[in-house]
Amino acid sequence: MPQQFDFPKNPVQQLRINPRTVYLVLGILGILWVLSGIYTVDPDERAVVLRFGKLQDVVEPGLHYHLPPPIEMAIIRSVTRVYREEIGFQTIDPGPPARYRQRPKESLMLTGDENIVNVEMVVQYKVSSVTNALFKVRGLGAFEGNNEGLIHDACEASLRQVVGRHGIDEVLTEGKLRIQTEIQEQLQELFRVYDCGLMVQSVQLQSVGPPEQVDAAFKDVASAKEDRERLVNEARGYQNDIIPRARGEAERMLKEAEAYTVERVRRAQGDADRFSAVYAEYVKAPDVTERRLYIETMERILPKMQKYIVDADGKGVINLINLERLMAPTQ
């Protein structure tokens, strides 16, 4: 006789569930659901509590509680972290070594004198209002990971507008600091108008130069300008050296001329006084004065002349020995 198996007609009838167990499980799940609303906000963070998707409150650091989801939820974001926005390039790998990708559509722009320049910029900013940053503006790279959002567009627009107000020489050389300041001020004004709850920390022009296609020509122009500046500086140095020297020489000549004038006047005055004195003596005794003047003149002239003694009667020649010449030392 074949073996017969007795299967239950309805397996559910054989299952016996204890109601207490069901209530216990539901109670534990309910407690876990209620406790899921406990959250912690760190000192460098702020939390935004949403109730059915609507802003309910902004929470300061500490231990807090909100109604369990989906009734309420908390979005926690850092308010001290400094975010970074790159214009003209993109960091692929921070490294080391770091790897970058160029973005020429962003970096190439026109200057105020209609030259093309390649500019790469880094903007650092932080969140000043979590609610505005989250809800008033969409497309924020800081919170949504969208590099093509409002911040990126505002940074690029500010860069292009400020560079467009300056010439190529100012952008490439001494005007960088002023341009950075102008970009920061303009970008902060845009954030204020947008009311996006962001604050610009710094703006830095990473790389500023001509496009690669005309880089050699720009270097030649820059070299010529450097030569011009060098020659101008050398000329100014020569000018600063020669002009004081010429002024000193002119001053010396004027002083010498003045001294010579005083000397000549005094000498003429002395000669005039001496002549007046001689004339006064001459008036008193003309013969004596004439004789004295003759003798004084002979005393000055005769020592410098060769002297010859001639016999007045012409009777013969007198041989004289020139004792002065013989006694003079030999050269």
C-alpha positions in Angstrom: 0.0 0.0 0.0 1.5 3.4 -1.0 2.6 5.7 1.8 0.4 8.8 2.3 1.6 12.2 3.5 -0.6 14.5 5.6 0.0 18.1 4.4 -1.8 21.0 6.2 -4.5 22.4 4.1 -3.6 26.1 5.1 0.0 26.9 6.4 -1.2 30.2 7.8 -3.4 28.3 10.1 -0.3 26.6 11.5 1.5 29.9 12.2 1.0 31.3 15.6 2.3 35.0 16.2 2.4 36.3 19.6 0.8 39.8 19.8 3.2 40.9 22.4 6.1 40.3 20.0 4.4 42.4 17.4 3.9 45.3 19.8 7.5 45.0 21.0 8.9 45.2 17.5 6.7 48.1 16.6 7.6 49.9 19.8 11.3 49.5 19.2 10.9 50.8 15.6 8.9 53.7 16.9 11.5 54.6 19.4 14.3 54.4 16.8 12.2 56.6 14.5 11.7 59.2 17.2 15.4 59.1 18.2 16.4 59.7 14.6 15.6 63.3 15.1 18.6 63.8 17.4 21.6 65.5 15.7 24.7 67.5 16.6 26.0 70.7 15.2 29.7 71.4 15.5 31.1 74.8 16.4 32.1 75.6 12.8 28.6 74.6 11.5 25.1 75.8 11.3 21.9 73.7 10.7 18.8 74.6 8.8 15.6 72.8 10.0 13.0 72.1 7.3 9.4 71.1 8.1 7.8 69.4 5.1 10.4 71.2 2.9 9.8 74.7 4.3 12.3 76.6 6.4 11.6 76.3 10.0 14.6 77.4 12.0 18.4 78.0 11.9 20.2 76.1 14.7 23.4 77.1 16.4 26.1 74.6 17.5 25.2 72.0 20.1 23.0 68.9 20.6 19.5 69.4 19.1 16.4 67.5 18.2 13.9 67.8 15.3 10.8 65.8 14.6 11.7 62.6 12.8 11.6 62.6 9.0 9.8 63.0 6.8 8.1 65.6 9.1 11.3 67.5 9.7 14.9 67.3 8.5 18.1 69.2 9.2 20.7 70.4 6.7 24.1 71.0 8.3 26.7 73.1 6.5 30.1 74.6 7.6 30.3 78.4 7.9 34.0 78.6 8.5 35.2 76.5 5.6 36.8 78.6 2.8 35.6 77.5 -0.6 37.6 77.9 -3.8 36.5 78.8 -7.3 38.8 78.5 -10.3 38.5 80.6 -13.5 40.4 79.8 -16.6 41.6 76.4 -15.4 40.4 73.4 -13.3 42.3 71.3 -10.8 42.1 67.7 -11.8 44.4 66.3 -9.1 45.7 68.4 -6.1 48.7 66.1 -6.0 51.5 66.3 -5.3 52.2 66.8 -8.1 49.1 68.8 -8.9 47.5 68.4 -12.3 45.4 71.0 -14.0 43.3 71.4 -17.1 43.2 74.6 -19.1 39.9 76.3 -19.9 40.8 78.8 -22.7 37.1 79.8 -23.2 37.2 81.3 -19.8 40.8 82.6 -19.6 41.0 84.5 -22.9 39.6 88.0 -22.8 39.9 91.5 -24.2 41.7 94.3 -22.4 40.7 98.0 -22.5 43.0 98.7 -25.4 41.6 95.7 -27.4 44.4 93.3 -26.8 43.8 89.6 -26.0 45.2 88.4 -22.7 45.2 85.0 -20.9 44.1 85.3 -17.3 43.7 82.5 -14.7 42.1 83.5 -11.4 41.3 81.8 -8.0 38.5 83.2 -5.8 38.2 82.2 -2.1 34.9 82.7 -0.3 32.9 81.5 2.7 29.3 81.3 3.7 27.9 84.2 5.8 24.3 83.2 5.7 23.4 79.5 5.4 19.7 80.1 4.6 20.4 82.5 1.8 23.1 80.3 0.3 20.8 77.3 0.4 17.4 78.7 -0.6 17.7 82.1 -2.3 20.1 81.1 -5.1 20.2 77.9 -7.1 23.4 76.6 -8.7 25.9 77.2 -5.9 29.1 75.3 -6.4 29.7 75.4 -2.6 26.7 73.3 -1.7 25.5 71.6 -4.9 28.8 70.7 -6.6 27.9 72.7 -9.7 31.0 74.4 -11.1 28.9 76.2 -13.7 26.6 77.9 -11.2 26.1 81.4 -10.0 29.4 81.7 -8.2 31.4 80.6 -11.2 29.5 82.9 -13.6 29.8 85.9 -11.2 33.5 85.4 -10.8 34.1 85.2 -14.6 31.9 88.2 -15.3 33.7 90.3 -12.7 37.1 89.3 -14.1 36.2 90.2 -17.7 34.6 93.5 -16.7 37.5 94.7 -14.6 40.2 93.5 -17.1 38.2 95.3 -19.9 38.7 98.6 -18.1 42.6 98.4 -18.1 45.2 98.3 -20.8 47.4 95.3 -21.6 50.5 96.9 -20.0 48.7 97.5 -16.7 47.3 94.0 -16.7 50.6 92.3 -17.3 52.8 94.4 -15.0 52.2 96.9 -12.2 48.4 96.9 -12.2 47.7 93.3 -10.9 47.2 94.2 -7.3 44.8 97.0 -8.2 42.9 94.7 -10.6 42.6 92.1 -7.9 41.1 94.6 -5.5 38.6 95.9 -8.0 37.5 92.3 -8.9 37.0 91.5 -5.2 34.9 94.7 -4.6 32.8 94.1 -7.7 32.2 90.4 -6.9 31.2 91.2 -3.4 28.8 93.8 -4.7 27.2 91.1 -7.0 26.9 88.7 -4.0 25.2 91.5 -2.1 22.7 92.2 -5.0 22.0 88.5 -5.4 21.6 88.2 -1.6 23.3 84.8 -1.8 24.8 84.8 1.7 28.5 84.6 0.5 31.5 86.7 1.5 34.6 87.0 -0.8 37.8 86.3 1.2 40.4 86.9 -1.5 41.0 87.2 -5.2 44.3 86.1 -6.8 45.4 86.3 -10.4 47.3 83.0 -10.8 48.6 83.5 -14.3 48.5 86.5 -16.5 50.1 86.6 -19.9 49.6 86.8 -23.7 48.1 83.9 -25.7 50.6 81.3 -26.7 50.3 82.2 -30.4 51.7 85.7 -29.8 53.8 85.0 -26.7 57.1 85.5 -28.6 56.0 88.9 -30.0 54.9 90.0 -26.6 58.3 89.0 -25.2 60.1 91.1 -27.9 57.9 94.1 -27.0 58.6 93.6 -23.3 62.3 93.3 -24.0 62.2 96.6 -26.0 60.4 98.3 -23.2 62.9 97.1 -20.7 65.7 98.4 -22.9 63.9 101.7 -23.2 63.5 101.9 -19.4 67.1 101.1 -19.0 68.3 103.8 -21.4 65.9 106.3 -19.8 67.2 105.5 -16.4 70.8 105.7 -17.6 70.1 109.1 -19.2 68.4 110.3 -16.0 71.4 109.1 -14.0 73.8 111.0 -16.3 71.5 114.0 -16.0 71.5 113.8 -12.2 75.3 113.5 -12.2 76.2 116.1 -14.8 73.8 118.9 -13.9 75.0 119.2 -10.2 78.6 119.0 -11.4 78.0 121.8 -14.0 76.2 123.9 -11.4 79.1 123.4 -9.0 81.6 124.3 -11.7 79.6 127.4 -12.6 79.4 128.4 -8.9 83.1 128.0 -8.5 83.8 130.1 -11.6 81.4 132.8 -10.3 83.2 132.8 -6.9 86.6 133.0 -8.6 85.4 135.9 -10.8 84.0 137.7 -7.8 87.3 137.2 -6.0 89.3 138.3 -9.0 87.0 141.4 -9.3 87.6 142.3 -5.7 91.4 141.7 -6.1 91.6 143.9 -9.2 89.6 146.7 -7.6 91.7 146.6 -4.5 94.9 146.6 -6.6 93.7 149.4 -8.7 92.7 151.3 -5.5 96.2 150.7 -4.1 97.9 151.8 -7.3 95.7 154.9 -7.3 96.6 155.7 -3.7 100.3 155.2 -4.4 100.1 157.4 -7.4 98.3 160.1 -5.4 101.0 159.9 -2.7 103.8 160.2 -5.4 102.0 163.0 -7.0 101.7 164.9 -3.7 105.5 164.5 -3.2 106.1 165.5 -6.8 104.2 168.7 -6.3 106.3 169.6 -3.3 109.7 168.8 -4.9 109.5 167.9 -8.6 113.3 167.5 -9.2 113.8 165.3 -6.2 110.8 163.2 -7.0 111.8 162.7 -10.6 115.3 161.7 -9.5 114.0 159.2 -6.9 111.6 157.7 -9.4 114.5 157.3 -11.9 116.7 155.6 -9.4 114.0 153.3 -8.2 113.2 152.3 -11.8 116.9 151.7 -12.5 117.1 149.5 -9.4 114.3 147.3 -10.8 115.6 147.1 -14.3 119.5 147.0 -14.1 119.8 143.7 -12.1 118.0 141.9 -14.9 120.2 143.3 -17.7 123.7 142.5 -18.9 125.9 145.5 -18.2 128.7 146.8 -20.4 131.1 149.5 -19.3 132.4 151.7 -22.2 135.1 154.3 -22.0 133.4 157.6 -22.4 136.4 159.0 -24.3 136.6 156.0 -26.6 140.4 155.7 -26.1 140.5 152.0 -25.6 138.7 148.8 -24.8 138.6 147.8 -21.1 138.6 144.0 -20.6 136.3 143.0 -17.7 135.9 139.7 -16.2 132.2 138.7 -15.6 132.6 137.6 -12.1 128.9 136.9 -11.6 128.9 134.4 -14.4 132.0 132.7 -13.2 130.8 132.5 -9.7 127.4 131.1 -10.7 126.9 127.4 -10.1 127.2 125.2 -13.2 123.9 123.6 -14.4 
